[in-house]
Amino acid sequence: MYTERQPDASILVINDDALALELLHRMLEAEGYQNVQTETDAQRGLQRCLTQPPDLLVLDLHMPQLNGYDVLAALREEGRGTLFLPVLVLTADRSPQAKQRALELGASDILTLPFDTTEVVLRVRNLLALRFLTRSLTEQVQTRTEQVVSTQAAFEQLFVANPLPMWIYDRESLRFLAVNDAAVGRYGYTREEFLQMTLVDIRPSAHVPDLFDQLKAFDQHLTAGTGVQARHLYKDGTCVDVWARFQPVDFNGRAAVFVTIEDITARLSAQRALQDSEQRYRLMSENSPTMICRFLPSGQCVFVSSASLPLLGYSPEEVLRMNLLDCIHPEDAGRLHEAAVQATSGSGATPAAPIEYRLKTRDGRYLWVESVLRAIYDDHGELLETQTSTVDISVRKAAERQVQEQLRRYRTLIELTAALEGSLDPVDVVRETLERCLDLTEYTRGYYVEAGEQIEVHAVHGIDPLPLLDAAKMFEDLGDLPQILRPVRSGAPFFPQDHPDLAARLRRRQVPTFCILPLLASGKNLAALVFAADGPDVQISAETISLLRAVAGRVNHAFERSTHVSQLNQSREETLRALGLVLEYRDYETKGHTDRVLAWSERLGAVFGFSGAEMDALRWGAMLHDTGKVAIPDGILLKPGKLTPDEFEIIKRHPGIGHEMLAHIPSLPATTLNVVLYHQERWDGSGYPTGKSGHDIPLAARLFAVVDVYDALTSQRPYKPAWSHAEATAQLKREAGTLLDPDIVNAFLQLFDVGIPGDADA
């Protein structure tokens, strides 16, 4: 380790010859030494050695002002008691006196000029190895010294302050040489009395022969940790049972024994009590259906009752040879460990709460059991053993699972009923039913189909529709389709279990298990829900069939209601559009205005996040925005020339009139009414009827205003011809930020980049 080159070693070269200094520096770096420092001034070099000692000093002897001898003398004087610093002297002085003086002043080695490069490198390497070896040995000595001091202090603290009685006695005379405070306090003798006594004095007279027998055996086999049970006598006459541990030691040059005493009187009493009751305990446990186990504090199982055989399939003897941890389900091991820690961390007066977990039986299955853990302590609070009482609770757990599953089914059914009642879209009804029923039943796939001239699949949950279409084609080819569809067309759910002959044919053909729930609206069979499971032999429970029959009624009710609602929504849409067209015919110069602004409003509304009910409200506003014009006289509404100020004031009333007329229709949302009332408001507040400005104007009204202005510009009116698309867009840009919302104008114009229905230039 120390003969190899040390590339990280620090080397300082002191020489007033710059050429020699450069030569040495390059030579050492070429050998891989990375930390080479040079100094031409001996005084500065000496100061560097004293403040930051290098690992090796290469020194010239003859230098001006301060020579090498002075440097060596100063280092020897200042470096007393410090770590060894090797010095390699390189000098041109070949005299024996120079060499002798340098060595006397502490030089480690001397080379004279001219020197051989290889020899210098080897001398440097050897001196550095010596340096690092010296450092290592010094550190080892210091560490060992500290360990000895620490060990001695720890021993003294351990001996004096230890709560267990301890003493040291002479092996030849058996006299006490030292005793600790615990021995003085426990045995009742003063320290001075102890030091005048022998081991014989603390033994009852009847047990003295045992002492000499033990000592004779110790003389032959005494080793560290040797222990023996004995009877000791306190000063007040009390006899106690102890466990004594012996350690041979050297005590001030005398052969001695270090002894630690543990009072085991209470433990032996408890053990005797346990032994007395062992027979009664075993008789009771062997005749109990509960598996009883007893564990030592180390975790070793020392007793298993005969109930282990009917419970786990293992005899008590087999269980005692097993590692019971291997029988516990991995998911339950953590909870059982926590329960064991809790049971052994208290006083033992109250047993821990029962813990439920799974144990593996001989046949490899896991059995649910419940155990009660009780810790048994002695009078001093020391744990003697842990007892467990374990019973089979698999029947109870199965009943709990059945109840939980039933509750889950009822909860899901309630959620399905609530979802169906709140859904207005037939497609939502179908999808909700497919998802919920698959969670409730043994089926794994669901389809929504319409059966007309052909079977069409419109919604799927669980898998693609191709297997269902293939099955329908097979039924049709085999002639079974009429028998399947006949009850369905009458509105009754179809379960193959209700048709034994057909069910048998389906099983022979390996047809997956399925059922069909028809959906009716206005008494007409429109569609059906089909549920299927993977494989022909999936057992569908009677509860599932009963549940799906009940679901079929709820789904039919919801489906029929949602169908009627859809029809009503369609009728409302058509009615509102017809009302918009009536207004067009009232103002017959603007034919197609309603459909154009409707299409543009939908496209522009989508850009600003309108969807669903909000998009419907925007569309209805576009249809009804000019409802108030029904109250405007024809002479004003259809006037070909410019309106007078009074006539324009009458025109400005139409948004308020329209809003008042439509506000009494409860199904019209606020967004629709906002479009009707505010579509003539302007960004700068110059519009009517309220003079709102900026973002105070509802978004839907601002959006529709841009669409309405564009259509007015590109449409022919009694008072103007139609503008081109380019002219209209230029006008919109001019009005952006004054009359119209600039962001909406910009978004509207971008729609023409991708095409828009009704583009004037298209």
Secondary structure as the mmCIF struct_conf table of DSSP 4:
data_model
#
loop_
_struct_conf.conf_type_id
_struct_conf.id
_struct_conf.beg_label_comp_id
_struct_conf.beg_label_asym_id
_struct_conf.beg_label_seq_id
_struct_conf.end_label_comp_id
_struct_conf.end_label_asym_id
_struct_conf.end_label_seq_id
BEND BEND1 THR A 3 GLU A 4
TURN_TY1_P TURN_TY1_P1 PRO A 7 ASP A 8
STRN STRN1 SER A 10 ILE A 14
BEND BEND2 ASP A 16 ASP A 16
HELX_RH_AL_P HELX_RH_AL_P1 ALA A 18 ALA A 30
TURN_TY1_P TURN_TY1_P2 GLU A 31 GLY A 32
STRN STRN2 ASN A 35 GLU A 39
BEND BEND3 THR A 40 THR A 40
HELX_RH_AL_P HELX_RH_AL_P2 ALA A 42 THR A 51
BEND BEND4 GLN A 52 GLN A 52
BEND BEND5 ASP A 55 ASP A 55
STRN STRN3 LEU A 56 LEU A 59
BEND BEND6 LEU A 61 LEU A 61
BEND BEND7 PRO A 64 LEU A 66
HELX_RH_AL_P HELX_RH_AL_P3 GLY A 68 GLU A 78
TURN_TY1_P TURN_TY1_P3 GLY A 79 GLY A 81
BEND BEND8 THR A 82 THR A 82
STRN STRN4 VAL A 87 THR A 91
BEND BEND9 ALA A 92 ALA A 92
HELX_RH_AL_P HELX_RH_AL_P4 PRO A 96 GLU A 104
TURN_TY1_P TURN_TY1_P4 LEU A 105 GLY A 106
BEND BEND10 SER A 108 SER A 108
STRN STRN5 ASP A 109 THR A 112
BEND BEND11 LEU A 113 PRO A 114
HELX_RH_AL_P HELX_RH_AL_P5 THR A 117 ALA A 161
BEND BEND12 PRO A 163 LEU A 164
STRN STRN6 MET A 166 ASP A 170
TURN_TY1_P TURN_TY1_P5 ARG A 171 SER A 173
STRN STRN7 ARG A 175 ARG A 175
STRN STRN8 PHE A 176 VAL A 179
HELX_RH_AL_P HELX_RH_AL_P6 ASP A 181 TYR A 187
HELX_RH_AL_P HELX_RH_AL_P7 ARG A 191 PHE A 194
TURN_TY1_P TURN_TY1_P6 LEU A 195 GLN A 196
STRN STRN9 THR A 198 THR A 198
HELX_RH_3T_P HELX_RH_3T_P1 LEU A 199 ILE A 202
BEND BEND13 ARG A 203 ARG A 203
HELX_RH_3T_P HELX_RH_3T_P2 SER A 205 HIS A 207
HELX_RH_AL_P HELX_RH_AL_P8 VAL A 208 HIS A 221
TURN_TY1_P TURN_TY1_P7 ALA A 224 GLY A 225
STRN STRN10 THR A 226 LEU A 233
TURN_TY1_P TURN_TY1_P8 LYS A 235 ASP A 236
BEND BEND14 GLY A 237 GLY A 237
STRN STRN11 CYS A 239 PHE A 251
TURN_TY1_P TURN_TY1_P9 ASN A 252 GLY A 253
STRN STRN12 ARG A 254 ASP A 263
HELX_RH_AL_P HELX_RH_AL_P9 THR A 265 GLU A 286
TURN_TY1_P TURN_TY1_P10 ASN A 287 ASN A 287
BEND BEND15 SER A 288 THR A 290
STRN STRN13 MET A 291 PHE A 295
TURN_TY1_P TURN_TY1_P11 PRO A 297 SER A 298
BEND BEND16 GLY A 299 GLY A 299
STRN STRN14 CYS A 301 VAL A 304
TURN_TY1_P TURN_TY1_P12 SER A 306 ALA A 307
HELX_RH_AL_P HELX_RH_AL_P10 SER A 308 LEU A 312
BEND BEND17 GLY A 313 GLY A 313
HELX_RH_AL_P HELX_RH_AL_P11 PRO A 316 ARG A 321
BEND BEND18 MET A 322 MET A 322
HELX_RH_3T_P HELX_RH_3T_P3 LEU A 324 CYS A 327
STRN STRN15 ILE A 328 ILE A 328
TURN_TY1_P TURN_TY1_P13 PRO A 330 ASP A 332
HELX_RH_AL_P HELX_RH_AL_P12 ALA A 333 ALA A 343
TURN_TY1_P TURN_TY1_P14 THR A 344 THR A 344
BEND BEND19 SER A 345 GLY A 346
BEND BEND20 GLY A 348 THR A 350
HELX_LH_PP_P HELX_LH_PP_P1 PRO A 351 PRO A 354
STRN STRN16 ILE A 355 LYS A 360
TURN_TY1_P TURN_TY1_P15 ARG A 362 ASP A 363
BEND BEND21 GLY A 364 GLY A 364
STRN STRN17 TYR A 366 TYR A 377
TURN_TY1_P TURN_TY1_P16 ASP A 379 HIS A 380
BEND BEND22 GLY A 381 GLY A 381
STRN STRN18 LEU A 383 ASP A 392
HELX_RH_AL_P HELX_RH_AL_P13 SER A 394 GLY A 422
HELX_RH_AL_P HELX_RH_AL_P14 PRO A 426 LEU A 440
BEND BEND23 THR A 441 GLU A 442
STRN STRN19 ARG A 445 ALA A 451
BEND BEND24 GLY A 452 GLN A 454
STRN STRN20 ILE A 455 HIS A 461
BEND BEND25 GLY A 462 ILE A 463
BEND BEND26 PRO A 465 PRO A 465
HELX_RH_AL_P HELX_RH_AL_P15 LEU A 466 LEU A 478
TURN_TY1_P TURN_TY1_P17 GLY A 479 GLY A 479
HELX_RH_AL_P HELX_RH_AL_P16 LEU A 481 ARG A 489
TURN_TY1_P TURN_TY1_P18 SER A 490 GLY A 491
STRN STRN21 PHE A 494 PHE A 494
HELX_RH_3T_P HELX_RH_3T_P4 PRO A 496 ASP A 498
HELX_RH_AL_P HELX_RH_AL_P17 PRO A 500 ARG A 508
TURN_TY1_P TURN_TY1_P19 ARG A 509 GLN A 510
HELX_LH_PP_P HELX_LH_PP_P2 VAL A 511 THR A 513
STRN STRN22 PHE A 514 ALA A 521
TURN_TY1_P TURN_TY1_P20 SER A 522 GLY A 523
STRN STRN23 LYS A 524 ALA A 532
BEND BEND27 ASP A 534 GLY A 535
TURN_TY1_P TURN_TY1_P21 PRO A 536 ASP A 537
HELX_LH_PP_P HELX_LH_PP_P3 VAL A 538 SER A 541
HELX_RH_AL_P HELX_RH_AL_P18 ALA A 542 ARG A 586
TURN_TY1_P TURN_TY1_P22 ASP A 587 ASP A 587
HELX_RH_3T_P HELX_RH_3T_P5 TYR A 588 THR A 590
TURN_TY1_P TURN_TY1_P23 LYS A 591 GLY A 592
HELX_RH_AL_P HELX_RH_AL_P19 HIS A 593 VAL A 607
TURN_TY1_P TURN_TY1_P24 PHE A 608 GLY A 609
HELX_RH_AL_P HELX_RH_AL_P20 GLY A 612 LEU A 624
TURN_TY1_P TURN_TY1_P25 HIS A 625 ASP A 626
HELX_RH_3T_P HELX_RH_3T_P6 THR A 627 ALA A 631
BEND BEND28 ILE A 632 ILE A 632
HELX_RH_AL_P HELX_RH_AL_P21 ASP A 634 LEU A 637
TURN_TY1_P TURN_TY1_P26 LEU A 638 LEU A 638
BEND BEND29 PRO A 640 GLY A 641
HELX_LH_PP_P HELX_LH_PP_P4 LYS A 642 THR A 644
HELX_RH_AL_P HELX_RH_AL_P22 PRO A 645 ILE A 651
TURN_TY1_P TURN_TY1_P27 LYS A 652 ARG A 653
HELX_RH_AL_P HELX_RH_AL_P23 HIS A 654 LEU A 662
TURN_TY1_P TURN_TY1_P28 ALA A 663 HIS A 664
TURN_TY1_P TURN_TY1_P29 PRO A 666 SER A 667
BEND BEND30 LEU A 668 LEU A 668
HELX_RH_AL_P HELX_RH_AL_P24 ALA A 670 TYR A 678
TURN_TY1_P TURN_TY1_P30 HIS A 679 GLN A 680
TURN_TY1_P TURN_TY1_P31 TRP A 683 ASP A 684
BEND BEND31 GLY A 685 GLY A 685
BEND BEND32 TYR A 688 THR A 690
HELX_RH_3T_P HELX_RH_3T_P7 GLY A 694 ASP A 696
BEND BEND33 ILE A 697 ILE A 697
HELX_RH_AL_P HELX_RH_AL_P25 LEU A 699 THR A 714
BEND BEND34 SER A 715 SER A 715
STRN STRN24 ARG A 717 ARG A 717
TURN_TY1_P TURN_TY1_P32 PRO A 718 TYR A 719
STRN STRN25 LYS A 720 LYS A 720
HELX_LH_PP_P HELX_LH_PP_P5 PRO A 721 SER A 724
HELX_RH_AL_P HELX_RH_AL_P26 HIS A 725 GLU A 735
STRN STRN26 ALA A 736 ALA A 736
TURN_TY1_P TURN_TY1_P33 GLY A 737 LEU A 739
STRN STRN27 LEU A 740 LEU A 740
HELX_RH_AL_P HELX_RH_AL_P27 PRO A 742 LEU A 751
TURN_TY1_P TURN_TY1_P34 PHE A 752 ASP A 753
BEND BEND35 VAL A 754 VAL A 754
TURN_TY1_P TURN_TY1_P35 PRO A 757 GLY A 758
TURN_TY1_P TURN_TY1_P36 ALA A 760 ASP A 761
#
